[in-house]
Amino acid sequence: MRLVNVGVASINSTVGRVISNTDRVLELAAKMAAEGVTVACFPEQVLGGYAQEDLVQWRGFVDAQWRALERVAAETAHNAMVLVLGVTVAHRGHLYNCAAVVHAGKIVGLVPKEKLPTYNVFYELRTLSPGLPYMRAEAHGVPLGDLVFDCDFGTFAVEVCEDIWSPDGPMRRRCYAGAELVLNVSASPFRTGVMGTRREMLATRSGDNQCALVYANLVGANDGLIFDGGGFVFSNGRPLLETPRFVQGFQSSTVDLDRTQRLRTESTTWRMDALAHRQAVNDREIPRIALTEATPDRSKLLYPVPANGSFFLPSTQTAPSAKHSFCEDMLDALSLGIGDYFEKTGAFKGIGIALSGGRDSLLTLLIAHRYLERRLAALSEAERHEKMSSLLHAFYMPSRFSSEQTQGAAAKIAAELGAQFMIVPIEEAFGREEEVARTMLGGENPTEITRQNIQARLRGQRMWNWSNTSGFLFLQTGNMSEKAMGYTTIGGDLEGALAILANVPKTVVIYLLEHLLETRGFEGIRACFEAPAGPELAANQKGEDELMPFRALDACFHLYAAEKMNPSEIVSVLDVMFPDDPAGVHNAWVQKFVRLFTQSIYKWVQSPLSLHVGNLDLERERALQLPVVESTEWTRA
């Protein structure tokens, strides 16, 4: 046996907070060394934070990261553990997103990321340069390029995040060059359903390349990106370790590199592919870096045995239901997004919500409470209740159209959560603004839509006035489905400093509330469900009557914005999905959706910063880049 203890660390770093980020790395490194870790793997860009975007154009910021890396090397020189961590490196007019290898007080190598993504939420090629196969260079006197590392326990390679998502990434040629252990430093954002994909992909890479694989992911939120953390260790495709998500910390696992060598020897496919690769590159060699000092003593490491004591029987652990996993992941991600925005900006004293008693604002309040509940968990019940009331404020602002049901639901959920609750009517101000609008129109009555928007704008203005003076974070509560259709008011319910549900479809909002009712039993949710979903800006107003059934709306959004289907194609899909609907209604819904979606782009590009939780997010700056001025004429050509 050739045993190696690998540590997987998830760290919650903040962009630009280089000193504090380095402190966290060193704190966890000390704990890992004390537990006998041989190689410690930290996340991508952990020293400078991720995503750095145009901040890397400040040379002082990049230089600060190098000084931080030198500090890591100096302060870990007393132990023999190898550290692998992410850092930005400047070299001859280029900036590289690197995995740095640190050992025995020295920075021994820098390996740049090769696959720089520019899709979805990523823009790395805007400022960064990719590493190249067989690259050889030096930065700050340290080897920089396509490297493998030899040490007393064997040969290992390092890589950065996206490099592992391509089957033709650098892992393959580095394993053919002799790397038995591959360590991937990652900052992979949360997306719904990502864990299954991530787990399967990593297992496949480990198996295909016949290597031991370590994956460490960043945790925490920066701007709208949420990183769920967690990590994995695989031995030639076999799972050995999966670390907790949404929390900072580390775990370790022992791998047997002799197993890797044995399986390579046994696998004729791997050996033939390796020979074919060497022929294709004319036996070109990847530069090798030798770690001249000893790594930690491994004589007391134990072979990794199954927890259930059997190499043949399946695990006895029971997996949670798909609904439970989906809902808890989404709620954890959104609460982490709120919490890190609130704490890392350092600009706010508490959190405030315009609580209508409807589904969206109710869920937003519950997510904010979820964050604060965890933050205050160490306090006594009395202290927690007092602190919760001081940090979480909700305002119900009724007009003549507000119902007793929604007011009751708002009051009930606020009481259950311990949030401070206040009723602030807008009816008098609504009447005054109607009259002012009438005067400005020369005696003409404002339209029905204008009368509805007046109410929404009064609420938004009052929340901003309160936020300006109180210093509280004003959360925007609208969902993605209604945002996509322009069923929002600029200056009204589209207002806020951070949009929590802006990328959460309405059907998912309802699904999450049902889950919270089942698992937490909040009576405020039950009361909310007793009233039909609608903005209550007019008499008997129902969202589905004015738009379309939410199930169809969300289907239209996915098929048009994500699958990029033509309207006629969407109609044919709806015919299959919802065969019991009246004839012709699907065509009417699709035409309505496409028209309102296109006309409403100007609205949603003005909306607040939003939390990204899906593969398709409704934000022009980072996900769906559509022209504000466009026509749907192409759908008829």
Order of alpha helices (4+ residues) and beta strands (2+ residues): beta-alpha-beta-alpha-beta-beta-beta-beta-beta-beta-beta-alpha-beta-alpha-beta-beta-beta-beta-beta-beta-alpha-alpha-beta-alpha-beta-alpha-alpha-beta-alpha-beta-alpha-alpha-beta-alpha-beta-alpha-alpha-alpha-alpha-alpha-alpha-alpha
